[in-house]
């Protein structure tokens, strides 16, 4: 099972959503899980993980991690060419390096070219930026490229983004 996670912030709270699916090409998830978090940390430039990681870890309490083969996050695993850890790397480390993490970002990050693979989907000329840990970058990029949907953003990841904002 694969798990894609996103978090939406409002007021001093957050809504974390996870979409579970078996196959990269799926159009509809097998399950959607949600967690509401209060007293969320303030955003700190350069340390976004301090805000988002606790929300993700709270959501993961609902999942049997032994059934998960990979976690996909909205963001970066590494922030620069020297492997400065981003949210994905912090998540990987907090899970004792047992679950691969794929970061999917919509915009590039300063000084991060070597550890990123750009993926063009559909007819879009704007790439998605893929970073990984615990799994091959080429394999991860190919998996994201092959996800269902004819547009830049895969169907399941678009659904995930919409679900984070629903029914607040």
QUISUL-V801965 format. One record per backbone hydrogen bond with DSSP energy under -1.0 kcal/mol. CO is the residue of the C=O (numbers start at 1). NH is the residue of the N-H. Records with the same first field share a line. If there is no record, write none. Layout:
# QUISUL-V801965
CO = NH + NH
This chain:
# QUISUL-V801965
1 = 69
2 = 21
3 = 72
4 = 19
6 = 17
8 = 15
10 = 13
12 = 40
13 = 10
14 = 37
15 = 8
16 = 35
17 = 6
18 = 33
19 = 4
20 = 30 + 31
21 = 2
23 = 26
31 = 20
33 = 18
35 = 16
37 = 14
44 = 47
47 = 50
48 = 51 + 52
49 = 53
52 = 56
53 = 57
54 = 58
55 = 59
56 = 60
59 = 62
60 = 63
63 = 65
64 = 67
65 = 68
70 = 3
71 = 102
72 = 5
73 = 75 + 104
76 = 88
77 = 86
80 = 83
84 = 79
86 = 90
87 = 91
88 = 92
89 = 93
90 = 94
91 = 95
92 = 97
93 = 96
95 = 98
100 = 71
101 = 133
102 = 73
103 = 131
105 = 129
109 = 112
111 = 81
117 = 130
119 = 128
121 = 124
128 = 119
129 = 105
130 = 117
131 = 103
133 = 101
136 = 140
137 = 141
138 = 142
139 = 143
140 = 144
141 = 145
142 = 146
144 = 147
148 = 155
154 = 158
155 = 159
156 = 160
157 = 161
158 = 162
159 = 163
160 = 164
